[in-house]
Amino acid sequence: PFVSVRFQRKRMFLLKFSGRRFAYQGVLCQTAFLQRASRHLTRARALPTRSTHTMAELDVDVAGNLADVRARVKTAAEKYCGGKEPRLVAVSKTKPMSMLMAAYNAGQRVFGENYVQELVDKAATPDLPQDLEWHFIGTLQSNKCAKVAGIPHVTMVETVSSLKLARTLNRVIDEQKLRDVPLQIMVQINTSEEPNKGGVSPSEATELCRFVLEECPHLELKGLMTIGMFGRELAQGEQNPDFVTLAECRTRVCADLGLDAAALELSMGMSGDFEHAIELGSTNVRVGSTIFGARAKPVA
């Protein structure tokens, strides 16, 4: 049949327009799909890293382990200290809040954390018990002082290892009005004098303690702390030289500063040696894996 030239041109125009419209709609759909995919990928990257100990943690009897450690602490205290028990710090680093709360529900109140961001995240837990206390026991950088000092549940920093760190802690508390009462601290002593370990040497302990007492009104000096040499092997009946050195260091500091020897605590002893540390005078033991189980490295 006869079709006018005008009609043919109109039909071609409509077909061409429809094709462009469908192509445009296709581009929009593809763009929307890519945007959704990008959002899902971003969310996936934000998810917490899974670790190899996740399933194993389900089998850890935190309450039972804690009861066992407490019994051992009590026995050692009765044997060596006339029954005066040291403070037990349950080191919960890398462990989830569920395990920490299992220990809390079993009566534990003081916990230790090594990593600033992990501590910040845990401290943000809703409805955190008011009587829960944290000791920071890891390496603390000056630029993270305000984060740690600003957490109300942090009652002590056990690892003040330099004049600079003490000065910074005192300054940020003052400038940012972070606390109504002084932050308790311990001076970390590198009793093994290992070059890769934090802490002042025993010969520098008096200087740092004096600085805290005289120049840091927002800090309260509570004692001395040491980590000691890892993997140190002792003969039967031999005393750990790190513990001996810390006790001697306290005696010297107290004599130099005119303090009563009982005025300064000794934080020493961990899962593998806390009973021996109590024997040598520890008033603060830090026990982690014996309560919460071994720590595993995270995997993707």
C-alpha positions in Angstrom: 0.0 0.0 0.0 1.0 3.6 -0.6 2.7 5.2 2.5 3.4 8.9 2.3 6.9 10.2 2.8 5.7 12.3 5.7 4.3 9.3 7.5 7.6 7.3 7.0 9.6 10.1 8.4 7.4 10.3 11.4 7.6 6.6 12.0 11.4 6.7 11.7 11.5 9.5 14.2 9.4 7.6 16.7 11.5 4.5 16.4 14.7 6.4 16.8 13.3 8.3 19.9 12.1 5.1 21.5 15.5 3.5 21.0 17.2 6.4 22.7 14.7 6.3 25.5 15.2 2.6 26.2 18.9 3.0 25.9 18.8 5.8 28.5 16.6 3.7 30.8 19.1 0.9 30.4 21.9 3.2 31.5 19.9 4.4 34.5 19.3 0.8 35.6 22.9 -0.1 35.2 24.0 2.9 37.2 21.5 2.1 40.0 22.8 -1.5 40.1 26.4 -0.4 40.4 25.5 2.1 43.1 23.7 -0.7 45.1 26.6 -3.0 44.6 29.0 -0.3 45.8 27.0 0.2 48.9 26.9 -3.5 49.7 30.6 -3.7 49.2 31.2 -0.8 51.6 29.0 -2.3 54.2 30.8 -5.7 53.9 34.2 -4.0 54.3 32.9 -2.3 57.5 32.0 -5.6 59.2 34.3 -6.7 62.0 37.1 -9.0 61.0 36.5 -12.6 61.9 39.1 -14.3 63.9 40.1 -17.9 64.4 39.2 -17.9 68.1 35.5 -17.0 67.6 34.2 -20.6 67.9 36.7 -21.6 70.6 35.6 -18.7 72.8 32.2 -20.4 73.0 33.8 -23.2 74.9 35.7 -21.1 77.4 34.4 -21.4 81.0 35.2 -17.8 82.0 33.5 -18.1 85.4 35.1 -21.4 86.2 38.6 -20.1 85.1 38.1 -17.0 87.1 37.2 -18.9 90.2 40.3 -21.1 89.8 42.6 -18.0 89.5 41.0 -16.4 92.5 41.6 -19.5 94.5 45.2 -19.6 93.5 45.6 -15.9 94.3 44.1 -16.5 97.8 46.3 -19.5 98.5 49.5 -17.6 97.4 48.4 -14.6 99.5 47.8 -16.7 102.6 51.2 -18.5 102.1 53.3 -15.4 101.4 51.5 -12.2 102.4 49.6 -13.0 105.6 46.4 -13.4 103.7 46.4 -9.9 102.1 45.3 -10.5 98.5 46.6 -8.4 95.6 44.3 -6.8 93.2 43.4 -9.1 90.3 43.3 -7.4 86.9 41.5 -9.6 84.3 43.2 -8.8 81.0 40.5 -8.9 78.4 42.4 -7.6 75.4 41.1 -8.9 72.0 38.2 -10.6 73.8 34.6 -9.7 73.1 32.4 -7.8 75.6 30.4 -11.0 76.1 33.4 -12.7 77.7 34.2 -9.6 79.8 30.6 -9.5 81.1 30.8 -13.2 81.9 33.7 -12.4 84.2 31.8 -9.4 85.6 28.8 -11.5 86.4 31.1 -13.8 88.2 32.2 -11.0 90.5 35.2 -9.5 88.6 35.3 -5.7 88.5 38.8 -4.7 87.3 39.8 -5.4 83.7 42.9 -4.6 81.7 43.1 -3.5 78.1 46.2 -3.0 75.9 44.8 -1.2 72.8 43.4 2.3 72.8 40.8 1.8 70.0 39.6 -1.5 71.5 39.2 0.2 74.8 37.3 3.1 73.3 34.9 0.7 71.5 34.3 -1.4 74.6 33.7 1.7 76.7 30.9 2.7 74.3 28.9 -0.4 75.2 25.4 0.6 76.2 24.4 0.3 79.8 27.9 -0.4 81.0 28.0 -1.3 84.7 29.0 1.8 86.8 31.3 -0.2 89.0 33.3 -1.7 86.1 36.9 -0.5 86.1 39.6 -0.5 83.4 43.3 -0.4 83.8 45.2 0.6 80.6 48.2 -1.7 80.4 49.5 -1.2 76.9 51.8 1.2 75.2 50.2 4.7 75.2 51.2 7.3 72.7 51.0 10.9 73.5 48.4 11.6 70.9 46.0 9.0 72.4 46.3 10.3 76.0 43.0 12.3 75.8 41.1 9.3 74.5 42.1 7.1 77.4 41.9 9.7 80.1 38.5 10.8 78.9 36.9 7.4 79.6 35.3 7.5 83.0 35.7 3.8 83.7 39.5 4.0 83.2 40.7 4.3 86.8 44.4 3.6 86.2 47.1 3.8 83.5 49.8 1.3 84.5 52.3 2.1 81.7 53.5 5.7 82.2 57.0 5.2 80.8 58.4 8.7 80.4 58.4 12.3 81.5 56.8 13.3 78.2 53.9 10.9 78.7 53.3 12.0 82.2 53.3 15.6 81.2 50.9 15.0 78.3 48.5 13.1 80.4 48.5 15.8 83.1 48.1 18.5 80.5 45.2 17.0 78.5 43.3 16.3 81.7 43.7 19.9 82.8 43.0 21.6 79.4 40.0 19.4 78.5 38.6 19.1 82.0 38.4 15.3 81.6 38.3 14.3 85.3 37.1 15.6 88.6 39.7 13.5 90.5 43.3 12.7 89.6 44.0 9.7 87.3 45.8 7.0 89.0 49.0 5.9 87.3 51.9 3.5 87.7 55.4 4.2 86.5 56.6 1.4 84.1 60.1 0.1 84.9 62.1 -1.8 82.3 63.6 -4.2 84.8 65.1 -6.4 82.2 66.6 -3.3 80.4 65.7 -4.7 77.0 66.1 -2.0 74.3 62.8 -2.9 72.6 60.7 -2.7 75.8 58.9 0.3 77.2 59.6 1.8 80.6 62.4 3.8 82.3 65.5 2.1 83.6 65.6 1.4 87.4 68.1 4.2 87.8 65.6 6.7 86.3 62.6 5.6 88.4 63.1 8.2 91.1 63.3 11.1 88.7 60.0 10.1 87.0 58.2 9.5 90.2 59.3 12.8 91.6 58.1 14.6 88.5 54.6 13.0 88.8 54.4 13.9 92.5 55.6 17.5 92.1 54.6 18.5 88.6 51.4 16.6 87.8 48.5 17.5 90.0 46.0 15.6 87.8 47.9 12.3 88.3 48.1 10.2 91.4 51.2 8.0 91.7 50.0 4.6 92.8 53.1 2.4 92.2 55.6 0.7 89.9 54.9 -1.7 87.2 57.0 -4.2 85.1 56.3 -6.6 82.3 59.6 -8.5 82.7 61.4 -10.7 80.2 59.2 -13.0 78.2 60.2 -16.7 78.2 62.6 -16.3 81.1 63.5 -19.7 82.5 64.2 -20.1 86.2 65.9 -22.9 88.0 64.1 -24.6 90.8 63.9 -22.1 93.7 65.4 -19.3 91.7 63.7 -15.9 92.1 62.6 -13.9 89.0 65.2 -11.1 88.7 62.6 -8.8 87.2 60.4 -9.1 90.3 63.4 -8.7 92.6 64.5 -5.6 90.7 61.1 -4.0 90.9 60.9 -4.5 94.6 64.3 -3.1 95.1 63.4 -0.2 92.9 60.4 0.6 95.1 62.6 0.6 98.2 65.1 3.0 96.6 62.4 5.4 95.3 60.6 5.5 98.6 63.9 6.2 100.4 64.8 9.0 97.9 61.4 10.6 98.1 60.7 10.1 101.8 57.7 7.8 101.2 56.6 4.9 103.2 57.3 1.6 101.4 53.7 0.7 101.6 52.8 3.8 99.7 53.7 2.4 96.3 52.2 -0.7 94.9 54.0 -3.3 92.8 52.3 -4.4 89.6 54.0 -7.6 88.4 53.0 -11.1 87.5 50.9 -12.5 84.7 49.2 -15.8 83.8 52.4 -17.9 83.9 54.0 -16.5 87.1 51.5 -14.5 89.2 51.9 -16.8 92.2 55.6 -16.3 92.2 55.0 -12.5 91.8 52.8 -12.6 94.9 55.5 -14.4 96.7 57.9 -11.5 96.0 55.4 -8.8 97.0 53.1 -8.1 94.1 50.0 -6.1 95.0 48.6 -6.1 91.5 48.6 -9.2 89.1 47.5 -9.1 85.5 46.0 -12.4 84.3 44.5 -12.9 80.9 44.7 -16.1 79.0 44.3 -18.3 82.1 40.8 -16.6 82.5 39.7 -15.9 79.0 41.6 -18.6 77.0 44.4 -18.2 74.5 44.4 -15.3 72.1 44.4 -16.0 68.4 45.6 -13.8 65.5 42.7 -12.3 63.4 42.2 -13.6 59.9 40.3 -12.1 57.0 
